[in-house]
Amino acid sequence: MLNINYKKLLLKKNKIPITCLTAYSKPTANLLDGKVDLILVGDSLGTTLYGMKNTRGVTIEMMKNHGKAVVKNTKSSMTIVDMPYNTYRNKREALKNAKELIAFTKADFLKIETDKKNIQIVKYLSDNEIKVVSHIGVTPQKFSDFKKIKSVGKQTKDAQRLLNLAIELESAGSKLIVLECIYETVAKKITNILSIPTIGIGSSKYCDGQVLVIDDILNFNSNIKKPKFVKHFTNIEENISKAINNFVKSVKKKKFPLRKHSYK
Ligand code: KIV
């Protein structure tokens, strides 16, 4: 059982890979707690849980409710909650929403999708004692159509832009940085140059840690086409389908419920 804190996370940098998976509910939080270092209540819940086309329809209320359910059921891992689309467009809006999310969920960190334009927001939140995780590279809130998502950092200019951005975000106070779909050589450079841990998703083994969406490793929602960086570690739908078929069969054959399932 892990009992993780930020100091321990920093000590893992360049030594022991950091693990992170998403959770949106109590049962998943219970399963992950103490097994992964970080539990992310990602706004990916918009697509995975609510069936939205992208993450732009996710509201602060959704993140508050799912965030609270997860954090309340996490004792040993650290927790991150995503700030949803259009909730951090300026310093005032960002701080108001960040304070509300932290007060309601009690999460350890808030994650925001960052580019050159909102480095000052990261700084403002950090100066106001919000522990910020920055997310760079492919930032899904920019996309209304996920089919248009492509890896970044191949061209020298883009690679330099990402490197500079990561350095500035560390100076602005970011505690961790998520690198999404960034070319291997660039992810490696960023990881080597920063003192804070990098958590990669589709950004190679050279990051300090790895994050994936839990539904993806379980191969839940298998009808949705997954990006190249996803690996299915099991096929949960087979088990669920078996259980559903067995339930239906049992009810139809009057084999369920039995006496022991009834109140007399
Ligand atoms: O929303 C999310 O789940 C994420 C991760 C996949 C990094 O941002």
Boltz pocket constraint, residues with backbone or C-beta under 6 A from the ligand:
constraints:
  - pocket:
      binder: B
      contacts: [[A, 22], [A, 40], [A, 41], [A, 42], [A, 43], [A, 44], [A, 45], [A, 82], [A, 135], [A, 178], [A, 201], [A, 211], [A, 212], [A, 213]]
      max_distance: 6.0
